[in-house]
Amino acid sequence: MSESYLKDLLWRGRQVEFDYGMRRWAVKLVDYAFKSEYAFGDKYGRKTTSDCFEEILYSCDYGYSLAEILRNVDSSRIYIY
């Protein structure tokens, strides 16, 4: 999945999940009253948030960056809600 396609899905209100490295990862755009934030992390654990997509994309807080997951994940392991 390309980074631009992911960003487009998020802006359209979708949540995207990936099975990668024995975990389920989730990324979504959270809308608050006065701002929007991207959230990325373990679906059942902690998440990192930022108002900048590129910060979420290249952050290595979990040992993997979202960019690395997008490059390496099998397309059959991507779930769009």
PDB file of N, CA, C and O in Angstrom, chain B, residues numbered from 101:
ATOM      1  N   MET B 101       0.849  -1.167   0.000  1.00  0.00           N
ATOM      2  CA  MET B 101       0.000   0.000   0.000  1.00  0.00           C
ATOM      3  C   MET B 101       0.900   1.237   0.000  1.00  0.00           C
ATOM      4  O   MET B 101       1.884   1.305   0.735  1.00  0.00           O
ATOM      5  N   SER B 102       0.551   2.188  -0.818  1.00  0.00           N
ATOM      6  CA  SER B 102       1.357   3.404  -0.873  1.00  0.00           C
ATOM      7  C   SER B 102       0.981   4.345   0.273  1.00  0.00           C
ATOM      8  O   SER B 102      -0.121   4.284   0.818  1.00  0.00           O
ATOM      9  N   GLU B 103       1.915   5.201   0.613  1.00  0.00           N
ATOM     10  CA  GLU B 103       1.696   6.163   1.697  1.00  0.00           C
ATOM     11  C   GLU B 103       0.592   7.150   1.342  1.00  0.00           C
ATOM     12  O   GLU B 103      -0.207   7.524   2.201  1.00  0.00           O
ATOM     13  N   SER B 104       0.544   7.572   0.090  1.00  0.00           N
ATOM     14  CA  SER B 104      -0.480   8.533  -0.324  1.00  0.00           C
ATOM     15  C   SER B 104      -1.875   7.904  -0.305  1.00  0.00           C
ATOM     16  O   SER B 104      -2.848   8.568   0.052  1.00  0.00           O
ATOM     17  N   TYR B 105      -1.975   6.633  -0.686  1.00  0.00           N
ATOM     18  CA  TYR B 105      -3.266   5.943  -0.637  1.00  0.00           C
ATOM     19  C   TYR B 105      -3.736   5.799   0.808  1.00  0.00           C
ATOM     20  O   TYR B 105      -4.918   5.985   1.096  1.00  0.00           O
ATOM     21  N   LEU B 106      -2.819   5.468   1.718  1.00  0.00           N
ATOM     22  CA  LEU B 106      -3.162   5.371   3.127  1.00  0.00           C
ATOM     23  C   LEU B 106      -3.671   6.713   3.652  1.00  0.00           C
ATOM     24  O   LEU B 106      -4.693   6.766   4.337  1.00  0.00           O
ATOM     25  N   LYS B 107      -2.971   7.780   3.337  1.00  0.00           N
ATOM     26  CA  LYS B 107      -3.379   9.108   3.802  1.00  0.00           C
ATOM     27  C   LYS B 107      -4.758   9.471   3.255  1.00  0.00           C
ATOM     28  O   LYS B 107      -5.575  10.056   3.965  1.00  0.00           O
ATOM     29  N   ASP B 108      -5.015   9.126   1.998  1.00  0.00           N
ATOM     30  CA  ASP B 108      -6.321   9.379   1.397  1.00  0.00           C
ATOM     31  C   ASP B 108      -7.420   8.599   2.119  1.00  0.00           C
ATOM     32  O   ASP B 108      -8.487   9.148   2.394  1.00  0.00           O
ATOM     33  N   LEU B 109      -7.171   7.331   2.426  1.00  0.00           N
ATOM     34  CA  LEU B 109      -8.146   6.536   3.171  1.00  0.00           C
ATOM     35  C   LEU B 109      -8.446   7.149   4.534  1.00  0.00           C
ATOM     36  O   LEU B 109      -9.601   7.208   4.956  1.00  0.00           O
ATOM     37  N   LEU B 110      -7.411   7.599   5.212  1.00  0.00           N
ATOM     38  CA  LEU B 110      -7.596   8.195   6.535  1.00  0.00           C
ATOM     39  C   LEU B 110      -8.426   9.465   6.456  1.00  0.00           C
ATOM     40  O   LEU B 110      -9.298   9.689   7.296  1.00  0.00           O
ATOM     41  N   TRP B 111      -8.166  10.300   5.456  1.00  0.00           N
ATOM     42  CA  TRP B 111      -8.926  11.539   5.289  1.00  0.00           C
ATOM     43  C   TRP B 111     -10.380  11.266   4.925  1.00  0.00           C
ATOM     44  O   TRP B 111     -11.241  12.116   5.152  1.00  0.00           O
ATOM     45  N   ARG B 112     -10.665  10.098   4.366  1.00  0.00           N
ATOM     46  CA  ARG B 112     -12.046   9.739   4.058  1.00  0.00           C
ATOM     47  C   ARG B 112     -12.736   9.034   5.221  1.00  0.00           C
ATOM     48  O   ARG B 112     -13.842   8.517   5.068  1.00  0.00           O
ATOM     49  N   GLY B 113     -12.073   9.014   6.398  1.00  0.00           N
ATOM     50  CA  GLY B 113     -12.699   8.477   7.599  1.00  0.00           C
ATOM     51  C   GLY B 113     -12.510   6.995   7.831  1.00  0.00           C
ATOM     52  O   GLY B 113     -13.181   6.413   8.684  1.00  0.00           O
ATOM     53  N   ARG B 114     -11.617   6.379   7.095  1.00  0.00           N
ATOM     54  CA  ARG B 114     -11.377   4.942   7.252  1.00  0.00           C
ATOM     55  C   ARG B 114     -10.330   4.663   8.309  1.00  0.00           C
ATOM     56  O   ARG B 114      -9.467   5.499   8.580  1.00  0.00           O
ATOM     57  N   GLN B 115     -10.408   3.493   8.902  1.00  0.00           N
ATOM     58  CA  GLN B 115      -9.365   2.983   9.788  1.00  0.00           C
ATOM     59  C   GLN B 115      -8.703   1.835   9.051  1.00  0.00           C
ATOM     60  O   GLN B 115      -9.388   1.008   8.449  1.00  0.00           O
ATOM     61  N   VAL B 116      -7.374   1.774   9.090  1.00  0.00           N
ATOM     62  CA  VAL B 116      -6.630   0.742   8.385  1.00  0.00           C
ATOM     63  C   VAL B 116      -5.846  -0.068   9.414  1.00  0.00           C
ATOM     64  O   VAL B 116      -5.189   0.488  10.294  1.00  0.00           O
ATOM     65  N   GLU B 117      -5.930  -1.397   9.284  1.00  0.00           N
ATOM     66  CA  GLU B 117      -5.214  -2.296  10.189  1.00  0.00           C
ATOM     67  C   GLU B 117      -4.333  -3.227   9.372  1.00  0.00           C
ATOM     68  O   GLU B 117      -4.648  -3.565   8.230  1.00  0.00           O
ATOM     69  N   PHE B 118      -3.210  -3.641   9.984  1.00  0.00           N
ATOM     70  CA  PHE B 118      -2.238  -4.510   9.335  1.00  0.00           C
ATOM     71  C   PHE B 118      -1.843  -5.609  10.300  1.00  0.00           C
ATOM     72  O   PHE B 118      -1.708  -5.357  11.498  1.00  0.00           O
ATOM     73  N   ASP B 119      -1.657  -6.818   9.809  1.00  0.00           N
ATOM     74  CA  ASP B 119      -1.038  -7.886  10.585  1.00  0.00           C
ATOM     75  C   ASP B 119       0.416  -7.922  10.163  1.00  0.00           C
ATOM     76  O   ASP B 119       0.732  -8.239   9.017  1.00  0.00           O
ATOM     77  N   TYR B 120       1.309  -7.595  11.102  1.00  0.00           N
ATOM     78  CA  TYR B 120       2.732  -7.539  10.773  1.00  0.00           C
ATOM     79  C   TYR B 120       3.533  -7.786  12.043  1.00  0.00           C
ATOM     80  O   TYR B 120       3.244  -7.197  13.085  1.00  0.00           O
ATOM     81  N   GLY B 121       4.531  -8.647  11.963  1.00  0.00           N
ATOM     82  CA  GLY B 121       5.401  -8.905  13.105  1.00  0.00           C
ATOM     83  C   GLY B 121       4.667  -9.484  14.297  1.00  0.00           C
ATOM     84  O   GLY B 121       4.951  -9.110  15.434  1.00  0.00           O
ATOM     85  N   MET B 122       3.725 -10.393  14.061  1.00  0.00           N
ATOM     86  CA  MET B 122       2.954 -11.060  15.111  1.00  0.00           C
ATOM     87  C   MET B 122       2.043 -10.114  15.900  1.00  0.00           C
ATOM     88  O   MET B 122       1.658 -10.425  17.028  1.00  0.00           O
ATOM     89  N   ARG B 123       1.706  -8.988  15.328  1.00  0.00           N
ATOM     90  CA  ARG B 123       0.811  -8.020  15.972  1.00  0.00           C
ATOM     91  C   ARG B 123      -0.185  -7.473  14.957  1.00  0.00           C
ATOM     92  O   ARG B 123       0.023  -7.548  13.746  1.00  0.00           O
ATOM     93  N   ARG B 124      -1.254  -6.930  15.480  1.00  0.00           N
ATOM     94  CA  ARG B 124      -2.210  -6.191  14.648  1.00  0.00           C
ATOM     95  C   ARG B 124      -1.962  -4.712  14.920  1.00  0.00           C
ATOM     96  O   ARG B 124      -2.091  -4.249  16.054  1.00  0.00           O
ATOM     97  N   TRP B 125      -1.607  -3.978  13.873  1.00  0.00           N
ATOM     98  CA  TRP B 125      -1.345  -2.551  13.946  1.00  0.00           C
ATOM     99  C   TRP B 125      -2.543  -1.787  13.398  1.00  0.00           C
ATOM    100  O   TRP B 125      -3.213  -2.262  12.481  1.00  0.00           O
ATOM    101  N   ALA B 126      -2.816  -0.620  13.945  1.00  0.00           N
ATOM    102  CA  ALA B 126      -3.947   0.188  13.485  1.00  0.00           C
ATOM    103  C   ALA B 126      -3.494   1.622  13.281  1.00  0.00           C
ATOM    104  O   ALA B 126      -2.668   2.139  14.034  1.00  0.00           O
ATOM    105  N   VAL B 127      -4.040   2.255  12.262  1.00  0.00           N
ATOM    106  CA  VAL B 127      -3.786   3.670  12.007  1.00  0.00           C
ATOM    107  C   VAL B 127      -5.117   4.316  11.629  1.00  0.00           C
ATOM    108  O   VAL B 127      -5.886   3.770  10.838  1.00  0.00           O
ATOM    109  N   LYS B 128      -5.373   5.486  12.208  1.00  0.00           N
ATOM    110  CA  LYS B 128      -6.623   6.195  11.910  1.00  0.00           C
ATOM    111  C   LYS B 128      -6.446   7.681  12.156  1.00  0.00           C
ATOM    112  O   LYS B 128      -5.485   8.120  12.787  1.00  0.00           O
ATOM    113  N   LEU B 129      -7.388   8.434  11.646  1.00  0.00           N
ATOM    114  CA  LEU B 129      -7.419   9.875  11.847  1.00  0.00           C
ATOM    115  C   LEU B 129      -8.517  10.154  12.862  1.00  0.00           C
ATOM    116  O   LEU B 129      -9.675   9.789  12.655  1.00  0.00           O
ATOM    117  N   VAL B 130      -8.145  10.803  13.960  1.00  0.00           N
ATOM    118  CA  VAL B 130      -9.080  11.107  15.033  1.00  0.00           C
ATOM    119  C   VAL B 130      -9.435  12.580  14.957  1.00  0.00           C
ATOM    120  O   VAL B 130      -8.560  13.443  15.028  1.00  0.00           O
ATOM    121  N   ASP B 131     -10.716  12.864  14.814  1.00  0.00           N
ATOM    122  CA  ASP B 131     -11.178  14.253  14.730  1.00  0.00           C
ATOM    123  C   ASP B 131     -11.650  14.731  16.095  1.00  0.00           C
ATOM    124  O   ASP B 131     -12.501  14.112  16.732  1.00  0.00           O
ATOM    125  N   TYR B 132     -11.082  15.836  16.523  1.00  0.00           N
ATOM    126  CA  TYR B 132     -11.522  16.513  17.736  1.00  0.00           C
ATOM    127  C   TYR B 132     -12.250  17.787  17.311  1.00  0.00           C
ATOM    128  O   TYR B 132     -12.327  18.083  16.119  1.00  0.00           O
ATOM    129  N   ALA B 133     -12.774  18.529  18.251  1.00  0.00           N
ATOM    130  CA  ALA B 133     -13.544  19.730  17.930  1.00  0.00           C
ATOM    131  C   ALA B 133     -12.731  20.753  17.137  1.00  0.00           C
ATOM    132  O   ALA B 133     -13.254  21.382  16.216  1.00  0.00           O
ATOM    133  N   PHE B 134     -11.448  20.922  17.491  1.00  0.00           N
ATOM    134  CA  PHE B 134     -10.662  21.982  16.862  1.00  0.00           C
ATOM    135  C   PHE B 134      -9.435  21.494  16.089  1.00  0.00           C
ATOM    136  O   PHE B 134      -8.701  22.306  15.525  1.00  0.00           O
ATOM    137  N   LYS B 135      -9.204  20.174  16.056  1.00  0.00           N
ATOM    138  CA  LYS B 135      -8.053  19.668  15.305  1.00  0.00           C
ATOM    139  C   LYS B 135      -8.224  18.185  15.008  1.00  0.00           C
ATOM    140  O   LYS B 135      -9.102  17.526  15.566  1.00  0.00           O
ATOM    141  N   SER B 136      -7.395  17.678  14.145  1.00  0.00           N
ATOM    142  CA  SER B 136      -7.359  16.262  13.805  1.00  0.00           C
ATOM    143  C   SER B 136      -5.974  15.722  14.106  1.00  0.00           C
ATOM    144  O   SER B 136      -4.975  16.423  13.944  1.00  0.00           O
ATOM    145  N   GLU B 137      -5.919  14.470  14.548  1.00  0.00           N
ATOM    146  CA  GLU B 137      -4.642  13.825  14.841  1.00  0.00           C
ATOM    147  C   GLU B 137      -4.621  12.432  14.226  1.00  0.00           C
ATOM    148  O   GLU B 137      -5.644  11.750  14.172  1.00  0.00           O
ATOM    149  N   TYR B 138      -3.456  12.022  13.767  1.00  0.00           N
ATOM    150  CA  TYR B 138      -3.252  10.664  13.303  1.00  0.00           C
ATOM    151  C   TYR B 138      -2.854   9.820  14.499  1.00  0.00           C
ATOM    152  O   TYR B 138      -2.074  10.260  15.344  1.00  0.00           O
ATOM    153  N   ALA B 139      -3.388   8.609  14.573  1.00  0.00           N
ATOM    154  CA  ALA B 139      -3.042   7.679  15.648  1.00  0.00           C
ATOM    155  C   ALA B 139      -2.523   6.397  15.019  1.00  0.00           C
ATOM    156  O   ALA B 139      -3.128   5.862  14.090  1.00  0.00           O
ATOM    157  N   PHE B 140      -1.393   5.906  15.531  1.00  0.00           N
ATOM    158  CA  PHE B 140      -0.797   4.678  15.029  1.00  0.00           C
ATOM    159  C   PHE B 140      -0.231   3.891  16.188  1.00  0.00           C
ATOM    160  O   PHE B 140       0.385   4.457  17.091  1.00  0.00           O
ATOM    161  N   GLY B 141      -0.438   2.584  16.166  1.00  0.00           N
ATOM    162  CA  GLY B 141       0.146   1.734  17.191  1.00  0.00           C
ATOM    163  C   GLY B 141      -0.492   0.363  17.191  1.00  0.00           C
ATOM    164  O   GLY B 141      -1.264   0.011  16.299  1.00  0.00           O
ATOM    165  N   ASP B 142      -0.154  -0.395  18.207  1.00  0.00           N
ATOM    166  CA  ASP B 142      -0.703  -1.722  18.422  1.00  0.00           C
ATOM    167  C   ASP B 142      -2.213  -1.573  18.638  1.00  0.00           C
ATOM    168  O   ASP B 142      -2.644  -0.758  19.454  1.00  0.00           O
ATOM    169  N   LYS B 143      -2.999  -2.339  17.926  1.00  0.00           N
ATOM    170  CA  LYS B 143      -4.458  -2.177  18.017  1.00  0.00           C
ATOM    171  C   LYS B 143      -4.954  -2.335  19.443  1.00  0.00           C
ATOM    172  O   LYS B 143      -5.881  -1.637  19.852  1.00  0.00           O
ATOM    173  N   TYR B 144      -4.356  -3.236  20.203  1.00  0.00           N
ATOM    174  CA  TYR B 144      -4.830  -3.520  21.553  1.00  0.00           C
ATOM    175  C   TYR B 144      -3.936  -2.912  22.626  1.00  0.00           C
ATOM    176  O   TYR B 144      -4.098  -3.220  23.807  1.00  0.00           O
ATOM    177  N   GLY B 145      -3.004  -2.061  22.239  1.00  0.00           N
ATOM    178  CA  GLY B 145      -2.071  -1.468  23.192  1.00  0.00           C
ATOM    179  C   GLY B 145      -1.965   0.026  23.011  1.00  0.00           C
ATOM    180  O   GLY B 145      -2.928   0.699  22.644  1.00  0.00           O
ATOM    181  N   ARG B 146      -0.779   0.532  23.275  1.00  0.00           N
ATOM    182  CA  ARG B 146      -0.593   1.987  23.232  1.00  0.00           C
ATOM    183  C   ARG B 146      -0.479   2.480  21.796  1.00  0.00           C
ATOM    184  O   ARG B 146      -0.072   1.752  20.891  1.00  0.00           O
ATOM    185  N   LYS B 147      -0.851   3.732  21.623  1.00  0.00           N
ATOM    186  CA  LYS B 147      -0.801   4.371  20.319  1.00  0.00           C
ATOM    187  C   LYS B 147      -0.041   5.685  20.407  1.00  0.00           C
ATOM    188  O   LYS B 147      -0.045   6.351  21.442  1.00  0.00           O
ATOM    189  N   THR B 148       0.602   6.045  19.325  1.00  0.00           N
ATOM    190  CA  THR B 148       1.273   7.328  19.195  1.00  0.00           C
ATOM    191  C   THR B 148       0.377   8.233  18.374  1.00  0.00           C
ATOM    192  O   THR B 148      -0.182   7.799  17.366  1.00  0.00           O
ATOM    193  N   THR B 149       0.232   9.480  18.787  1.00  0.00           N
ATOM    194  CA  THR B 149      -0.581  10.422  18.030  1.00  0.00           C
ATOM    195  C   THR B 149       0.248  11.629  17.620  1.00  0.00           C
ATOM    196  O   THR B 149       1.203  12.010  18.297  1.00  0.00           O
ATOM    197  N   SER B 150      -0.137  12.220  16.499  1.00  0.00           N
ATOM    198  CA  SER B 150       0.520  13.424  16.001  1.00  0.00           C
ATOM    199  C   SER B 150      -0.404  14.102  15.009  1.00  0.00           C
ATOM    200  O   SER B 150      -1.207  13.441  14.350  1.00  0.00           O
ATOM    201  N   ASP B 151      -0.296  15.405  14.900  1.00  0.00           N
ATOM    202  CA  ASP B 151      -1.086  16.113  13.891  1.00  0.00           C
ATOM    203  C   ASP B 151      -0.378  16.118  12.536  1.00  0.00           C
ATOM    204  O   ASP B 151      -0.915  16.645  11.561  1.00  0.00           O
ATOM    205  N   CYS B 152       0.822  15.536  12.467  1.00  0.00           N
ATOM    206  CA  CYS B 152       1.606  15.478  11.233  1.00  0.00           C
ATOM    207  C   CYS B 152       1.701  14.021  10.757  1.00  0.00           C
ATOM    208  O   CYS B 152       2.219  13.167  11.477  1.00  0.00           O
ATOM    209  N   PHE B 153       1.207  13.739   9.562  1.00  0.00           N
ATOM    210  CA  PHE B 153       1.223  12.379   9.017  1.00  0.00           C
ATOM    211  C   PHE B 153       2.645  11.838   8.882  1.00  0.00           C
ATOM    212  O   PHE B 153       2.890  10.669   9.182  1.00  0.00           O
ATOM    213  N   GLU B 154       3.575  12.665   8.438  1.00  0.00           N
ATOM    214  CA  GLU B 154       4.950  12.205   8.239  1.00  0.00           C
ATOM    215  C   GLU B 154       5.610  11.794   9.564  1.00  0.00           C
ATOM    216  O   GLU B 154       6.442  10.886   9.584  1.00  0.00           O
ATOM    217  N   GLU B 155       5.250  12.447  10.651  1.00  0.00           N
ATOM    218  CA  GLU B 155       5.799  12.068  11.956  1.00  0.00           C
ATOM    219  C   GLU B 155       5.341  10.663  12.339  1.00  0.00           C
ATOM    220  O   GLU B 155       6.129   9.866  12.849  1.00  0.00           O
ATOM    221  N   ILE B 156       4.078  10.364  12.095  1.00  0.00           N
ATOM    222  CA  ILE B 156       3.555   9.022  12.359  1.00  0.00           C
ATOM    223  C   ILE B 156       4.191   8.013  11.396  1.00  0.00           C
ATOM    224  O   ILE B 156       4.511   6.891  11.788  1.00  0.00           O
ATOM    225  N   LEU B 157       4.364   8.405  10.173  1.00  0.00           N
ATOM    226  CA  LEU B 157       4.878   7.522   9.132  1.00  0.00           C
ATOM    227  C   LEU B 157       6.300   7.040   9.422  1.00  0.00           C
ATOM    228  O   LEU B 157       6.612   5.872   9.192  1.00  0.00           O
ATOM    229  N   TYR B 158       7.156   7.919   9.919  1.00  0.00           N
ATOM    230  CA  TYR B 158       8.568   7.574  10.098  1.00  0.00           C
ATOM    231  C   TYR B 158       8.992   7.350  11.547  1.00  0.00           C
ATOM    232  O   TYR B 158      10.167   7.077  11.797  1.00  0.00           O
ATOM    233  N   SER B 159       8.090   7.454  12.493  1.00  0.00           N
ATOM    234  CA  SER B 159       8.408   7.218  13.898  1.00  0.00           C
ATOM    235  C   SER B 159       8.698   5.732  14.121  1.00  0.00           C
ATOM    236  O   SER B 159       7.979   4.874  13.608  1.00  0.00           O
ATOM    237  N   CYS B 160       9.740   5.433  14.878  1.00  0.00           N
ATOM    238  CA  CYS B 160      10.116   4.044  15.169  1.00  0.00           C
ATOM    239  C   CYS B 160       9.878   3.701  16.637  1.00  0.00           C
ATOM    240  O   CYS B 160      10.674   2.983  17.242  1.00  0.00           O
ATOM    241  N   ASP B 161       8.808   4.201  17.204  1.00  0.00           N
ATOM    242  CA  ASP B 161       8.510   3.976  18.616  1.00  0.00           C
ATOM    243  C   ASP B 161       8.303   2.509  18.968  1.00  0.00           C
ATOM    244  O   ASP B 161       8.498   2.126  20.122  1.00  0.00           O
ATOM    245  N   TYR B 162       7.917   1.686  18.011  1.00  0.00           N
ATOM    246  CA  TYR B 162       7.576   0.290  18.285  1.00  0.00           C
ATOM    247  C   TYR B 162       8.570  -0.701  17.687  1.00  0.00           C
ATOM    248  O   TYR B 162       8.303  -1.902  17.657  1.00  0.00           O
ATOM    249  N   GLY B 163       9.699  -0.216  17.218  1.00  0.00           N
ATOM    250  CA  GLY B 163      10.660  -1.074  16.550  1.00  0.00           C
ATOM    251  C   GLY B 163      10.447  -1.115  15.048  1.00  0.00           C
ATOM    252  O   GLY B 163      11.370  -1.415  14.292  1.00  0.00           O
ATOM    253  N   TYR B 164       9.241  -0.816  14.620  1.00  0.00           N
ATOM    254  CA  TYR B 164       8.889  -0.719  13.206  1.00  0.00           C
ATOM    255  C   TYR B 164       8.333   0.672  12.958  1.00  0.00           C
ATOM    256  O   TYR B 164       7.650   1.233  13.814  1.00  0.00           O
ATOM    257  N   SER B 165       8.618   1.221  11.811  1.00  0.00           N
ATOM    258  CA  SER B 165       7.942   2.460  11.419  1.00  0.00           C
ATOM    259  C   SER B 165       6.750   2.077  10.546  1.00  0.00           C
ATOM    260  O   SER B 165       6.733   0.998   9.954  1.00  0.00           O
ATOM    261  N   LEU B 166       5.778   2.941  10.468  1.00  0.00           N
ATOM    262  CA  LEU B 166       4.626   2.698   9.608  1.00  0.00           C
ATOM    263  C   LEU B 166       5.072   2.576   8.153  1.00  0.00           C
ATOM    264  O   LEU B 166       4.523   1.760   7.412  1.00  0.00           O
ATOM    265  N   ALA B 167       6.050   3.366   7.732  1.00  0.00           N
ATOM    266  CA  ALA B 167       6.573   3.288   6.367  1.00  0.00           C
ATOM    267  C   ALA B 167       7.154   1.902   6.086  1.00  0.00           C
ATOM    268  O   ALA B 167       6.957   1.352   5.002  1.00  0.00           O
ATOM    269  N   GLU B 168       7.861   1.343   7.054  1.00  0.00           N
ATOM    270  CA  GLU B 168       8.445   0.006   6.900  1.00  0.00           C
ATOM    271  C   GLU B 168       7.350  -1.054   6.796  1.00  0.00           C
ATOM    272  O   GLU B 168       7.443  -1.971   5.980  1.00  0.00           O
ATOM    273  N   ILE B 169       6.325  -0.927   7.614  1.00  0.00           N
ATOM    274  CA  ILE B 169       5.214  -1.869   7.559  1.00  0.00           C
ATOM    275  C   ILE B 169       4.526  -1.803   6.197  1.00  0.00           C
ATOM    276  O   ILE B 169       4.210  -2.836   5.608  1.00  0.00           O
ATOM    277  N   LEU B 170       4.296  -0.588   5.699  1.00  0.00           N
ATOM    278  CA  LEU B 170       3.637  -0.436   4.401  1.00  0.00           C
ATOM    279  C   LEU B 170       4.442  -1.072   3.271  1.00  0.00           C
ATOM    280  O   LEU B 170       3.872  -1.644   2.342  1.00  0.00           O
ATOM    281  N   ARG B 171       5.762  -0.972   3.353  1.00  0.00           N
ATOM    282  CA  ARG B 171       6.621  -1.557   2.317  1.00  0.00           C
ATOM    283  C   ARG B 171       6.620  -3.083   2.375  1.00  0.00           C
ATOM    284  O   ARG B 171       6.714  -3.737   1.336  1.00  0.00           O
ATOM    285  N   ASN B 172       6.515  -3.655   3.566  1.00  0.00           N
ATOM    286  CA  ASN B 172       6.737  -5.086   3.736  1.00  0.00           C
ATOM    287  C   ASN B 172       5.496  -5.929   3.978  1.00  0.00           C
ATOM    288  O   ASN B 172       5.566  -7.154   3.876  1.00  0.00           O
ATOM    289  N   VAL B 173       4.372  -5.322   4.291  1.00  0.00           N
ATOM    290  CA  VAL B 173       3.186  -6.113   4.632  1.00  0.00           C
ATOM    291  C   VAL B 173       2.582  -6.745   3.376  1.00  0.00           C
ATOM    292  O   VAL B 173       2.548  -6.131   2.310  1.00  0.00           O
ATOM    293  N   ASP B 174       2.113  -7.966   3.524  1.00  0.00           N
ATOM    294  CA  ASP B 174       1.420  -8.670   2.460  1.00  0.00           C
ATOM    295  C   ASP B 174       0.040  -8.041   2.288  1.00  0.00           C
ATOM    296  O   ASP B 174      -0.646  -7.774   3.275  1.00  0.00           O
ATOM    297  N   SER B 175      -0.365  -7.806   1.063  1.00  0.00           N
ATOM    298  CA  SER B 175      -1.648  -7.128   0.817  1.00  0.00           C
ATOM    299  C   SER B 175      -2.842  -7.905   1.377  1.00  0.00           C
ATOM    300  O   SER B 175      -3.891  -7.311   1.627  1.00  0.00           O
ATOM    301  N   SER B 176      -2.707  -9.193   1.575  1.00  0.00           N
ATOM    302  CA  SER B 176      -3.801  -9.972   2.159  1.00  0.00           C
ATOM    303  C   SER B 176      -3.911  -9.752   3.669  1.00  0.00           C
ATOM    304  O   SER B 176      -4.859 -10.217   4.301  1.00  0.00           O
ATOM    305  N   ARG B 177      -2.949  -9.050   4.233  1.00  0.00           N
ATOM    306  CA  ARG B 177      -2.943  -8.768   5.675  1.00  0.00           C
ATOM    307  C   ARG B 177      -3.336  -7.320   5.984  1.00  0.00           C
ATOM    308  O   ARG B 177      -3.103  -6.849   7.097  1.00  0.00           O
ATOM    309  N   ILE B 178      -3.922  -6.613   5.027  1.00  0.00           N
ATOM    310  CA  ILE B 178      -4.360  -5.240   5.215  1.00  0.00           C
ATOM    311  C   ILE B 178      -5.885  -5.231   5.292  1.00  0.00           C
ATOM    312  O   ILE B 178      -6.563  -5.802   4.437  1.00  0.00           O
ATOM    313  N   TYR B 179      -6.415  -4.576   6.325  1.00  0.00           N
ATOM    314  CA  TYR B 179      -7.860  -4.541   6.544  1.00  0.00           C
ATOM    315  C   TYR B 179      -8.300  -3.075   6.614  1.00  0.00           C
ATOM    316  O   TYR B 179      -7.754  -2.291   7.390  1.00  0.00           O
ATOM    317  N   ILE B 180      -9.279  -2.722   5.807  1.00  0.00           N
ATOM    318  CA  ILE B 180      -9.768  -1.342   5.746  1.00  0.00           C
ATOM    319  C   ILE B 180     -11.196  -1.328   6.275  1.00  0.00           C
ATOM    320  O   ILE B 180     -12.059  -2.050   5.775  1.00  0.00           O
ATOM    321  N   TYR B 181     -11.438  -0.501   7.292  1.00  0.00           N
ATOM    322  CA  TYR B 181     -12.775  -0.399   7.902  1.00  0.00           C
ATOM    323  C   TYR B 181     -13.341   0.971   7.708  1.00  0.00           C
ATOM    324  O   TYR B 181     -14.455   1.247   8.152  1.00  0.00           O
TER     325      TYR B 181
END
